[in-house]
Amino acid sequence: MTKENLFLCMGSACHQLGVYEVLPKLQSLIQAHELENVVELKGSFCLETCSHGIVMKLGDRCFVDISPQNVETIFTQDILPEIQATLARSP
Ligand code: FES
């Protein structure tokens, strides 16, 4: 099965907002939900939505306003359902 790429913006604006605190939390969340074999977490250059907080992208969908404080909530409420929907669509 090919893994879905989950991009985390590592650009300078997102860096300033604490992306290096978000990264280990995301890695733990991916492990906790046993997604290591279905999702590849990748750093990305600026995703061009710098005024919207830390940004992640899965397929065509962007998740904005992520912070070290809310990453767990956004992952559980928004990103996880999107991962599950993407997996359900793939053959
Ligand atoms: S630096 Fe992250 S969106 Fe631009």
Backbone and ligand atoms as CSV (ligand in chain L), in Angstrom:
chain,resi,resn,atom,element,x,y,z
A,1,MET,N,N,0.855,-1.202,0.000
A,1,MET,CA,C,0.000,0.000,0.000
A,1,MET,C,C,0.888,1.249,0.000
A,2,THR,N,N,0.561,2.198,-0.885
A,2,THR,CA,C,1.352,3.430,-0.861
A,2,THR,C,C,0.902,4.308,0.299
A,3,LYS,N,N,1.866,4.956,0.904
A,3,LYS,CA,C,1.530,5.810,2.038
A,3,LYS,C,C,1.034,7.165,1.556
A,4,GLU,N,N,0.136,7.741,2.315
A,4,GLU,CA,C,-0.313,9.105,2.036
A,4,GLU,C,C,0.701,10.075,2.622
A,5,ASN,N,N,1.053,11.089,1.852
A,5,ASN,CA,C,1.970,12.098,2.369
A,5,ASN,C,C,1.208,13.136,3.190
A,6,LEU,N,N,1.647,13.301,4.403
A,6,LEU,CA,C,1.088,14.350,5.257
A,6,LEU,C,C,2.193,15.381,5.439
A,7,PHE,N,N,1.977,16.562,4.858
A,7,PHE,CA,C,3.028,17.567,4.861
A,7,PHE,C,C,2.872,18.520,6.034
A,8,LEU,N,N,3.997,18.830,6.641
A,8,LEU,CA,C,4.049,19.836,7.698
A,8,LEU,C,C,4.979,20.937,7.209
A,9,CYS,N,N,4.462,22.146,7.162
A,9,CYS,CA,C,5.265,23.254,6.657
A,9,CYS,C,C,6.415,23.563,7.611
A,10,MET,N,N,7.619,23.580,7.073
A,10,MET,CA,C,8.805,23.906,7.864
A,10,MET,C,C,9.377,25.249,7.417
A,11,GLY,N,N,8.573,26.044,6.723
A,11,GLY,CA,C,9.032,27.356,6.271
A,11,GLY,C,C,9.314,28.286,7.443
A,12,SER,N,N,9.881,29.446,7.141
A,12,SER,CA,C,10.368,30.297,8.234
A,12,SER,C,C,9.246,30.830,9.120
A,13,ALA,N,N,8.082,31.174,8.545
A,13,ALA,CA,C,6.984,31.682,9.389
A,13,ALA,C,C,6.491,30.581,10.321
A,14,CYS,N,N,6.317,29.392,9.792
A,14,CYS,CA,C,5.839,28.274,10.613
A,14,CYS,C,C,6.905,27.872,11.638
A,15,HIS,N,N,8.150,28.012,11.246
A,15,HIS,CA,C,9.252,27.733,12.171
A,15,HIS,C,C,9.161,28.655,13.383
A,16,GLN,N,N,8.945,29.940,13.091
A,16,GLN,CA,C,8.843,30.935,14.172
A,16,GLN,C,C,7.681,30.634,15.116
A,17,LEU,N,N,6.644,30.029,14.579
A,17,LEU,CA,C,5.454,29.753,15.392
A,17,LEU,C,C,5.568,28.457,16.195
A,18,GLY,N,N,6.673,27.740,16.024
A,18,GLY,CA,C,6.895,26.574,16.886
A,18,GLY,C,C,6.698,25.233,16.213
A,19,VAL,N,N,6.993,25.162,14.917
A,19,VAL,CA,C,6.783,23.886,14.225
A,19,VAL,C,C,7.647,22.773,14.832
A,20,TYR,N,N,8.774,23.136,15.414
A,20,TYR,CA,C,9.617,22.094,16.001
A,20,TYR,C,C,9.060,21.555,17.314
A,21,GLU,N,N,8.054,22.208,17.870
A,21,GLU,CA,C,7.320,21.613,18.995
A,21,GLU,C,C,6.157,20.774,18.482
A,22,VAL,N,N,5.622,21.167,17.330
A,22,VAL,CA,C,4.490,20.436,16.747
A,22,VAL,C,C,4.944,19.073,16.228
A,23,LEU,N,N,6.140,19.039,15.634
A,23,LEU,CA,C,6.625,17.829,14.973
A,23,LEU,C,C,6.623,16.586,15.883
A,24,PRO,N,N,7.249,16.638,17.078
A,24,PRO,CA,C,7.242,15.420,17.902
A,24,PRO,C,C,5.836,15.026,18.356
A,25,LYS,N,N,4.972,16.020,18.540
A,25,LYS,CA,C,3.591,15.693,18.927
A,25,LYS,C,C,2.887,14.949,17.797
A,26,LEU,N,N,3.126,15.403,16.579
A,26,LEU,CA,C,2.522,14.717,15.433
A,26,LEU,C,C,3.045,13.294,15.313
A,27,GLN,N,N,4.344,13.138,15.512
A,27,GLN,CA,C,4.919,11.791,15.419
A,27,GLN,C,C,4.292,10.876,16.465
A,28,SER,N,N,4.071,11.397,17.676
A,28,SER,CA,C,3.427,10.583,18.713
A,28,SER,C,C,1.987,10.261,18.354
A,29,LEU,N,N,1.281,11.239,17.791
A,29,LEU,CA,C,-0.119,11.008,17.420
A,29,LEU,C,C,-0.227,9.949,16.331
A,30,ILE,N,N,0.679,10.015,15.359
A,30,ILE,CA,C,0.671,9.025,14.275
A,30,ILE,C,C,0.929,7.629,14.850
A,31,GLN,N,N,1.843,7.541,15.790
A,31,GLN,CA,C,2.113,6.249,16.443
A,31,GLN,C,C,0.924,5.792,17.262
A,32,ALA,N,N,0.349,6.722,18.024
A,32,ALA,CA,C,-0.764,6.361,18.916
A,32,ALA,C,C,-1.956,5.834,18.131
A,33,HIS,N,N,-2.134,6.360,16.926
A,33,HIS,CA,C,-3.266,5.910,16.101
A,33,HIS,C,C,-2.850,4.827,15.100
A,34,GLU,N,N,-1.630,4.306,15.283
A,34,GLU,CA,C,-1.109,3.212,14.450
A,34,GLU,C,C,-1.207,3.517,12.950
A,35,LEU,N,N,-0.728,4.702,12.615
A,35,LEU,CA,C,-0.798,5.139,11.219
A,35,LEU,C,C,0.567,5.113,10.527
A,36,GLU,N,N,1.569,4.548,11.204
A,36,GLU,CA,C,2.926,4.591,10.639
A,36,GLU,C,C,3.002,3.935,9.259
A,37,ASN,N,N,2.156,2.948,9.021
A,37,ASN,CA,C,2.221,2.240,7.736
A,37,ASN,C,C,1.344,2.850,6.666
A,38,VAL,N,N,0.557,3.857,7.025
A,38,VAL,CA,C,-0.349,4.442,6.028
A,38,VAL,C,C,-0.064,5.919,5.756
A,39,VAL,N,N,0.644,6.547,6.674
A,39,VAL,CA,C,0.906,7.981,6.514
A,39,VAL,C,C,2.399,8.249,6.617
A,40,GLU,N,N,2.892,9.056,5.698
A,40,GLU,CA,C,4.298,9.473,5.738
A,40,GLU,C,C,4.308,10.954,6.104
A,41,LEU,N,N,4.850,11.271,7.252
A,41,LEU,CA,C,4.943,12.665,7.668
A,41,LEU,C,C,6.176,13.280,7.012
A,42,LYS,N,N,5.951,14.354,6.258
A,42,LYS,CA,C,7.060,14.969,5.530
A,42,LYS,C,C,7.104,16.457,5.811
A,43,GLY,N,N,8.303,16.985,5.925
A,43,GLY,CA,C,8.460,18.422,6.020
A,43,GLY,C,C,8.291,19.037,4.640
A,44,SER,N,N,7.779,20.243,4.593
A,44,SER,CA,C,7.607,20.879,3.298
A,44,SER,C,C,8.128,22.307,3.350
A,45,PHE,N,N,8.440,22.829,2.180
A,45,PHE,CA,C,8.749,24.253,2.092
A,45,PHE,C,C,7.456,25.026,2.331
A,46,CYS,N,N,7.567,26.346,2.364
A,46,CYS,CA,C,6.414,27.208,2.636
A,46,CYS,C,C,5.208,26.797,1.784
A,47,LEU,N,N,4.075,26.605,2.445
A,47,LEU,CA,C,2.845,26.218,1.740
A,47,LEU,C,C,2.006,27.443,1.364
A,48,GLU,N,N,2.590,28.622,1.547
A,48,GLU,CA,C,2.033,29.888,1.059
A,48,GLU,C,C,0.734,30.307,1.721
A,49,THR,N,N,0.580,29.895,2.960
A,49,THR,CA,C,-0.546,30.413,3.744
A,49,THR,C,C,0.014,30.910,5.081
A,50,CYS,N,N,1.136,31.609,4.991
A,50,CYS,CA,C,1.909,31.971,6.188
A,50,CYS,C,C,1.129,32.764,7.228
A,51,SER,N,N,0.092,33.483,6.800
A,51,SER,CA,C,-0.628,34.300,7.783
A,51,SER,C,C,-1.641,33.483,8.574
A,52,HIS,N,N,-1.689,32.190,8.361
A,52,HIS,CA,C,-2.703,31.355,9.020
A,52,HIS,C,C,-2.113,30.366,10.011
A,53,GLY,N,N,-1.031,30.765,10.672
A,53,GLY,CA,C,-0.452,29.861,11.664
A,53,GLY,C,C,0.249,28.699,10.983
A,54,ILE,N,N,0.647,27.718,11.771
A,54,ILE,CA,C,1.344,26.553,11.210
A,54,ILE,C,C,0.365,25.765,10.344
A,55,VAL,N,N,0.879,25.296,9.215
A,55,VAL,CA,C,0.020,24.690,8.202
A,55,VAL,C,C,0.428,23.251,7.927
A,56,MET,N,N,-0.575,22.409,7.720
A,56,MET,CA,C,-0.329,21.048,7.243
A,56,MET,C,C,-1.177,20.804,6.010
A,57,LYS,N,N,-0.772,19.808,5.229
A,57,LYS,CA,C,-1.503,19.528,4.004
A,57,LYS,C,C,-1.586,18.025,3.781
A,58,LEU,N,N,-2.768,17.568,3.429
A,58,LEU,CA,C,-2.977,16.159,3.047
A,58,LEU,C,C,-3.773,16.187,1.754
A,59,GLY,N,N,-3.191,15.665,0.677
A,59,GLY,CA,C,-3.857,15.759,-0.619
A,59,GLY,C,C,-4.083,17.216,-0.965
A,60,ASP,N,N,-5.324,17.569,-1.291
A,60,ASP,CA,C,-5.638,18.955,-1.652
A,60,ASP,C,C,-6.032,19.786,-0.442
A,61,ARG,N,N,-6.105,19.159,0.708
A,61,ARG,CA,C,-6.678,19.855,1.852
A,61,ARG,C,C,-5.593,20.426,2.762
A,62,CYS,N,N,-5.775,21.700,3.129
A,62,CYS,CA,C,-4.851,22.349,4.061
A,62,CYS,C,C,-5.500,22.460,5.428
A,63,PHE,N,N,-4.688,22.316,6.439
A,63,PHE,CA,C,-5.132,22.506,7.825
A,63,PHE,C,C,-4.309,23.655,8.380
A,64,VAL,N,N,-4.988,24.695,8.820
A,64,VAL,CA,C,-4.278,25.915,9.203
A,64,VAL,C,C,-4.444,26.200,10.691
A,65,ASP,N,N,-3.725,27.238,11.129
A,65,ASP,CA,C,-3.810,27.692,12.524
A,65,ASP,C,C,-3.426,26.618,13.523
A,66,ILE,N,N,-2.490,25.769,13.137
A,66,ILE,CA,C,-2.010,24.732,14.058
A,66,ILE,C,C,-0.977,25.350,14.990
A,67,SER,N,N,-0.989,24.929,16.229
A,67,SER,CA,C,0.004,25.399,17.192
A,67,SER,C,C,0.393,24.203,18.069
A,68,PRO,N,N,1.481,24.335,18.827
A,68,PRO,CA,C,1.844,23.229,19.724
A,68,PRO,C,C,0.711,22.915,20.705
A,69,GLN,N,N,-0.097,23.915,21.037
A,69,GLN,CA,C,-1.173,23.715,22.007
A,69,GLN,C,C,-2.375,22.980,21.408
A,70,ASN,N,N,-2.691,23.264,20.141
A,70,ASN,CA,C,-3.928,22.693,19.593
A,70,ASN,C,C,-3.695,21.549,18.611
A,71,VAL,N,N,-2.444,21.163,18.399
A,71,VAL,CA,C,-2.189,20.171,17.345
A,71,VAL,C,C,-2.925,18.856,17.611
A,72,GLU,N,N,-3.011,18.459,18.876
A,72,GLU,CA,C,-3.678,17.190,19.168
A,72,GLU,C,C,-5.165,17.266,18.813
A,73,THR,N,N,-5.797,18.382,19.164
A,73,THR,CA,C,-7.223,18.554,18.861
A,73,THR,C,C,-7.454,18.594,17.355
A,74,ILE,N,N,-6.650,19.388,16.642
A,74,ILE,CA,C,-6.845,19.487,15.191
A,74,ILE,C,C,-6.573,18.141,14.531
A,75,PHE,N,N,-5.561,17.442,15.012
A,75,PHE,CA,C,-5.267,16.134,14.421
A,75,PHE,C,C,-6.457,15.196,14.608
A,76,THR,N,N,-6.977,15.144,15.818
A,76,THR,CA,C,-8.054,14.188,16.115
A,76,THR,C,C,-9.359,14.572,15.412
A,77,GLN,N,N,-9.658,15.873,15.408
A,77,GLN,CA,C,-10.962,16.299,14.879
A,77,GLN,C,C,-10.973,16.468,13.364
A,78,ASP,N,N,-9.862,16.907,12.790
A,78,ASP,CA,C,-9.871,17.256,11.361
A,78,ASP,C,C,-8.983,16.359,10.509
A,79,ILE,N,N,-7.739,16.169,10.963
A,79,ILE,CA,C,-6.784,15.464,10.097
A,79,ILE,C,C,-7.068,13.962,10.076
A,80,LEU,N,N,-7.324,13.387,11.243
A,80,LEU,CA,C,-7.576,11.939,11.305
A,80,LEU,C,C,-8.769,11.515,10.436
A,81,PRO,N,N,-9.916,12.203,10.515
A,81,PRO,CA,C,-11.028,11.826,9.627
A,81,PRO,C,C,-10.661,11.950,8.147
A,82,GLU,N,N,-9.831,12.955,7.821
A,82,GLU,CA,C,-9.421,13.119,6.424
A,82,GLU,C,C,-8.515,11.958,5.990
A,83,ILE,N,N,-7.627,11.533,6.877
A,83,ILE,CA,C,-6.773,10.370,6.568
A,83,ILE,C,C,-7.658,9.146,6.344
A,84,GLN,N,N,-8.635,8.955,7.232
A,84,GLN,CA,C,-9.508,7.778,7.108
A,84,GLN,C,C,-10.325,7.838,5.816
A,85,ALA,N,N,-10.799,9.043,5.457
A,85,ALA,CA,C,-11.570,9.190,4.221
A,85,ALA,C,C,-10.685,8.912,3.010
A,86,THR,N,N,-9.441,9.386,3.066
A,86,THR,CA,C,-8.514,9.156,1.957
A,86,THR,C,C,-8.228,7.667,1.807
A,87,LEU,N,N,-8.033,6.988,2.931
A,87,LEU,CA,C,-7.762,5.548,2.881
A,87,LEU,C,C,-8.963,4.787,2.325
A,88,ALA,N,N,-10.156,5.231,2.701
A,88,ALA,CA,C,-11.366,4.555,2.229
A,88,ALA,C,C,-11.525,4.701,0.719
A,89,ARG,N,N,-11.021,5.820,0.177
A,89,ARG,CA,C,-11.139,6.072,-1.271
A,89,ARG,C,C,-10.084,5.310,-2.071
A,90,SER,N,N,-8.941,4.998,-1.425
A,90,SER,CA,C,-7.873,4.359,-2.200
A,90,SER,C,C,-8.179,2.871,-2.381
A,91,PRO,N,N,-7.770,2.314,-3.516
A,91,PRO,CA,C,-8.134,0.934,-3.840
A,91,PRO,C,C,-7.498,-0.083,-2.902
L,1,FES,S1,S,6.144,29.332,6.216
L,1,FES,FE1,FE,4.534,27.904,6.579
L,1,FES,S2,S,3.007,28.551,5.195
L,1,FES,FE2,FE,4.655,29.868,4.760
